[in-house]
Amino acid sequence: MTQQAVSRPVPPGLLARHGWLLPVGCAALLLLSAGGCFGVLSAIFYSMKSSTPYQSALKQIKADPRVRAKLGAPIEAAWSVSGNIQVSNTSGSAALDFGISGPQGQGSAIVRATRANGAWTIDELRVDCADGSPPLYLVGAPPPASVPGGIGGSGKTLPAEAPPVPRDEAAQPGG
């Protein structure tokens, strides 16, 4: 009796058997990456929004009658915050910018704060309304306004560069 070679069919390759695996794996990796980015951004926004300078500024903004008259009540903060907060032991600084809105309009809040001996102090709190009206300074003074007609209305203006001071020979020692 002779043996004959039995040919068996070759099994299909990995891609043919599991063709769904590659697109599903790529989609899962993409979703995990997007979720990770969202998680990191959420943590950053949460830490900034829970900071003392942000909370104090938002409380002052919501209570200010000028802001409430301009934007309406209730005033809500946008979900995003930009800026930075730096803390080193009991000192630090913060510079934040976030959107605010009310039923009558919207704007942005600019906060500058410093921390000394563990206590935060807001140095500047300004609301810039989206309608282009002048900013509302809640804390800190606005920059000096330019006066038409020059310094004090006299028509004089400061020179771009101060002229050199003439040397008086008699005023010099040994002369």
TORZALUM-524536 format. One record per residue (C-alpha): chain; y, x, z. Coordinates in pm, whole numbers, padded with zeros to 5 digits. Last residue first. Layout:
N
+-------+--------+--------+--------+
| kette |     yy |     xx |     zz |
+-------+--------+--------+--------+
|     A |      Y |      X |      Z |
...
+-------+--------+--------+--------+
***
This chain:
175
+-------+--------+--------+--------+
| kette |     yy |     xx |     zz |
+-------+--------+--------+--------+
|     A |  12432 |  03809 |  03756 |
|     A |  12198 |  03918 |  04034 |
|     A |  12082 |  03563 |  04103 |
|     A |  12134 |  03317 |  03819 |
|     A |  12398 |  03047 |  03871 |
|     A |  12665 |  03247 |  03694 |
|     A |  12455 |  03269 |  03374 |
|     A |  12416 |  02892 |  03353 |
|     A |  12115 |  02813 |  03144 |
|     A |  12141 |  02501 |  02936 |
|     A |  11872 |  02237 |  03010 |
|     A |  11662 |  02167 |  02703 |
|     A |  11686 |  01815 |  02562 |
|     A |  11431 |  01564 |  02694 |
|     A |  11188 |  01444 |  02429 |
|     A |  11160 |  01095 |  02284 |
|     A |  11504 |  01018 |  02419 |
|     A |  11531 |  00728 |  02663 |
|     A |  11725 |  00433 |  02534 |
|     A |  12081 |  00328 |  02597 |
|     A |  12195 | -00018 |  02479 |
|     A |  12321 | -00099 |  02826 |
|     A |  12079 | -00389 |  02879 |
|     A |  11930 | -00214 |  03182 |
|     A |  11772 |  00046 |  02960 |
|     A |  11765 | -00065 |  02598 |
|     A |  11913 | -00370 |  02425 |
|     A |  11617 | -00599 |  02483 |
|     A |  11438 | -00508 |  02807 |
|     A |  11075 | -00412 |  02782 |
|     A |  10871 | -00572 |  03054 |
|     A |  10735 | -00355 |  03333 |
|     A |  10357 | -00375 |  03354 |
|     A |  10229 | -00678 |  03542 |
|     A |  10187 | -00636 |  03915 |
|     A |  09855 | -00640 |  04091 |
|     A |  09642 | -00935 |  04192 |
|     A |  09645 | -01278 |  04026 |
|     A |  09824 | -01160 |  03715 |
|     A |  09816 | -01434 |  03450 |
|     A |  09837 | -01294 |  03099 |
|     A |  10104 | -01424 |  02861 |
|     A |  09985 | -01704 |  02630 |
|     A |  09762 | -01610 |  02337 |
|     A |  09548 | -01927 |  02345 |
|     A |  09244 | -01725 |  02457 |
|     A |  09386 | -01682 |  02806 |
|     A |  09393 | -01334 |  02960 |
|     A |  09328 | -01353 |  03333 |
|     A |  09419 | -01050 |  03542 |
|     A |  09289 | -00910 |  03867 |
|     A |  09410 | -00563 |  03957 |
|     A |  09363 | -00351 |  04269 |
|     A |  09079 | -00552 |  04419 |
|     A |  08977 | -00382 |  04744 |
|     A |  08612 | -00319 |  04835 |
|     A |  08519 | -00198 |  05185 |
|     A |  08262 |  00077 |  05252 |
|     A |  08515 |  00332 |  05378 |
|     A |  08701 |  00304 |  05048 |
|     A |  08591 |  00098 |  04747 |
|     A |  08817 |  00047 |  04450 |
|     A |  08864 | -00251 |  04220 |
|     A |  08978 | -00327 |  03867 |
|     A |  08900 | -00675 |  03734 |
|     A |  08977 | -00823 |  03392 |
|     A |  08900 | -01191 |  03345 |
|     A |  08866 | -01343 |  03001 |
|     A |  08981 | -01668 |  02852 |
|     A |  08883 | -02025 |  02782 |
|     A |  09041 | -02363 |  02743 |
|     A |  09097 | -02717 |  02867 |
|     A |  08755 | -02803 |  03012 |
|     A |  08724 | -02460 |  03175 |
|     A |  08614 | -02118 |  03065 |
|     A |  08570 | -01764 |  03189 |
|     A |  08455 | -01450 |  03010 |
|     A |  08390 | -01125 |  03184 |
|     A |  08548 | -00780 |  03215 |
|     A |  08471 | -00541 |  03498 |
|     A |  08604 | -00205 |  03615 |
|     A |  08463 | -00102 |  03951 |
|     A |  08521 |  00197 |  04176 |
|     A |  08348 |  00372 |  04460 |
|     A |  08353 |  00498 |  04815 |
|     A |  08121 |  00454 |  05114 |
|     A |  07822 |  00649 |  04979 |
|     A |  07894 |  00696 |  04609 |
|     A |  07933 |  00373 |  04413 |
|     A |  08020 |  00329 |  04048 |
|     A |  08048 | -00015 |  03890 |
|     A |  08088 | -00046 |  03517 |
|     A |  08213 | -00281 |  03251 |
|     A |  08077 | -00582 |  03071 |
|     A |  07961 | -00913 |  03212 |
|     A |  07753 | -01177 |  03036 |
|     A |  07664 | -01531 |  03150 |
|     A |  08017 | -01663 |  03111 |
|     A |  08200 | -01770 |  03426 |
|     A |  08285 | -02134 |  03497 |
|     A |  08614 | -02296 |  03594 |
|     A |  08588 | -02656 |  03712 |
|     A |  08864 | -02738 |  03653 |
|     A |  09120 | -02695 |  03379 |
|     A |  09196 | -02379 |  03181 |
|     A |  09576 | -02350 |  03221 |
|     A |  09631 | -02562 |  03533 |
|     A |  09321 | -02415 |  03698 |
|     A |  09441 | -02063 |  03617 |
|     A |  09785 | -02133 |  03765 |
|     A |  09635 | -02306 |  04072 |
|     A |  09424 | -02001 |  04166 |
|     A |  09107 | -02105 |  04353 |
|     A |  08858 | -02050 |  04069 |
|     A |  09013 | -01713 |  03986 |
|     A |  09010 | -01599 |  04349 |
|     A |  08639 | -01684 |  04386 |
|     A |  08559 | -01514 |  04055 |
|     A |  08738 | -01199 |  04168 |
|     A |  08557 | -01189 |  04503 |
|     A |  08216 | -01240 |  04342 |
|     A |  08278 | -00975 |  04074 |
|     A |  08417 | -00714 |  04317 |
|     A |  08138 | -00784 |  04572 |
|     A |  07853 | -00735 |  04326 |
|     A |  07612 | -01021 |  04254 |
|     A |  07736 | -01057 |  03896 |
|     A |  07696 | -00685 |  03830 |
|     A |  07340 | -00676 |  03969 |
|     A |  07244 | -00991 |  03780 |
|     A |  07392 | -00862 |  03453 |
|     A |  07195 | -00536 |  03486 |
|     A |  06872 | -00716 |  03579 |
|     A |  06913 | -00958 |  03290 |
|     A |  06970 | -00670 |  03050 |
|     A |  06651 | -00496 |  03170 |
|     A |  06447 | -00816 |  03147 |
|     A |  06577 | -00899 |  02800 |
|     A |  06486 | -00551 |  02681 |
|     A |  06137 | -00587 |  02830 |
|     A |  06092 | -00931 |  02677 |
|     A |  06192 | -00796 |  02337 |
|     A |  05941 | -00511 |  02371 |
|     A |  05666 | -00746 |  02489 |
|     A |  05737 | -00985 |  02202 |
|     A |  05722 | -00702 |  01946 |
|     A |  05394 | -00572 |  02090 |
|     A |  05245 | -00922 |  02082 |
|     A |  05360 | -00971 |  01723 |
|     A |  05208 | -00638 |  01621 |
|     A |  04878 | -00724 |  01791 |
|     A |  04869 | -01069 |  01630 |
|     A |  04940 | -00920 |  01287 |
|     A |  04667 | -00652 |  01327 |
|     A |  04399 | -00866 |  01495 |
|     A |  04393 | -01150 |  01242 |
|     A |  04201 | -00943 |  00989 |
|     A |  03915 | -00894 |  01237 |
|     A |  03605 | -00900 |  01018 |
|     A |  03773 | -00790 |  00697 |
|     A |  03987 | -00534 |  00876 |
|     A |  03686 | -00391 |  01061 |
|     A |  03482 | -00351 |  00743 |
|     A |  03222 | -00597 |  00617 |
|     A |  02857 | -00526 |  00699 |
|     A |  02659 | -00361 |  00419 |
|     A |  02377 | -00588 |  00303 |
|     A |  02031 | -00455 |  00372 |
|     A |  01823 | -00305 |  00103 |
|     A |  01455 | -00294 |  00176 |
|     A |  01293 |  00014 |  00041 |
|     A |  00946 | -00062 | -00072 |
|     A |  00645 |  00066 |  00103 |
|     A |  00336 |  00124 | -00089 |
|     A |  00000 |  00000 |  00000 |
+-------+--------+--------+--------+
***
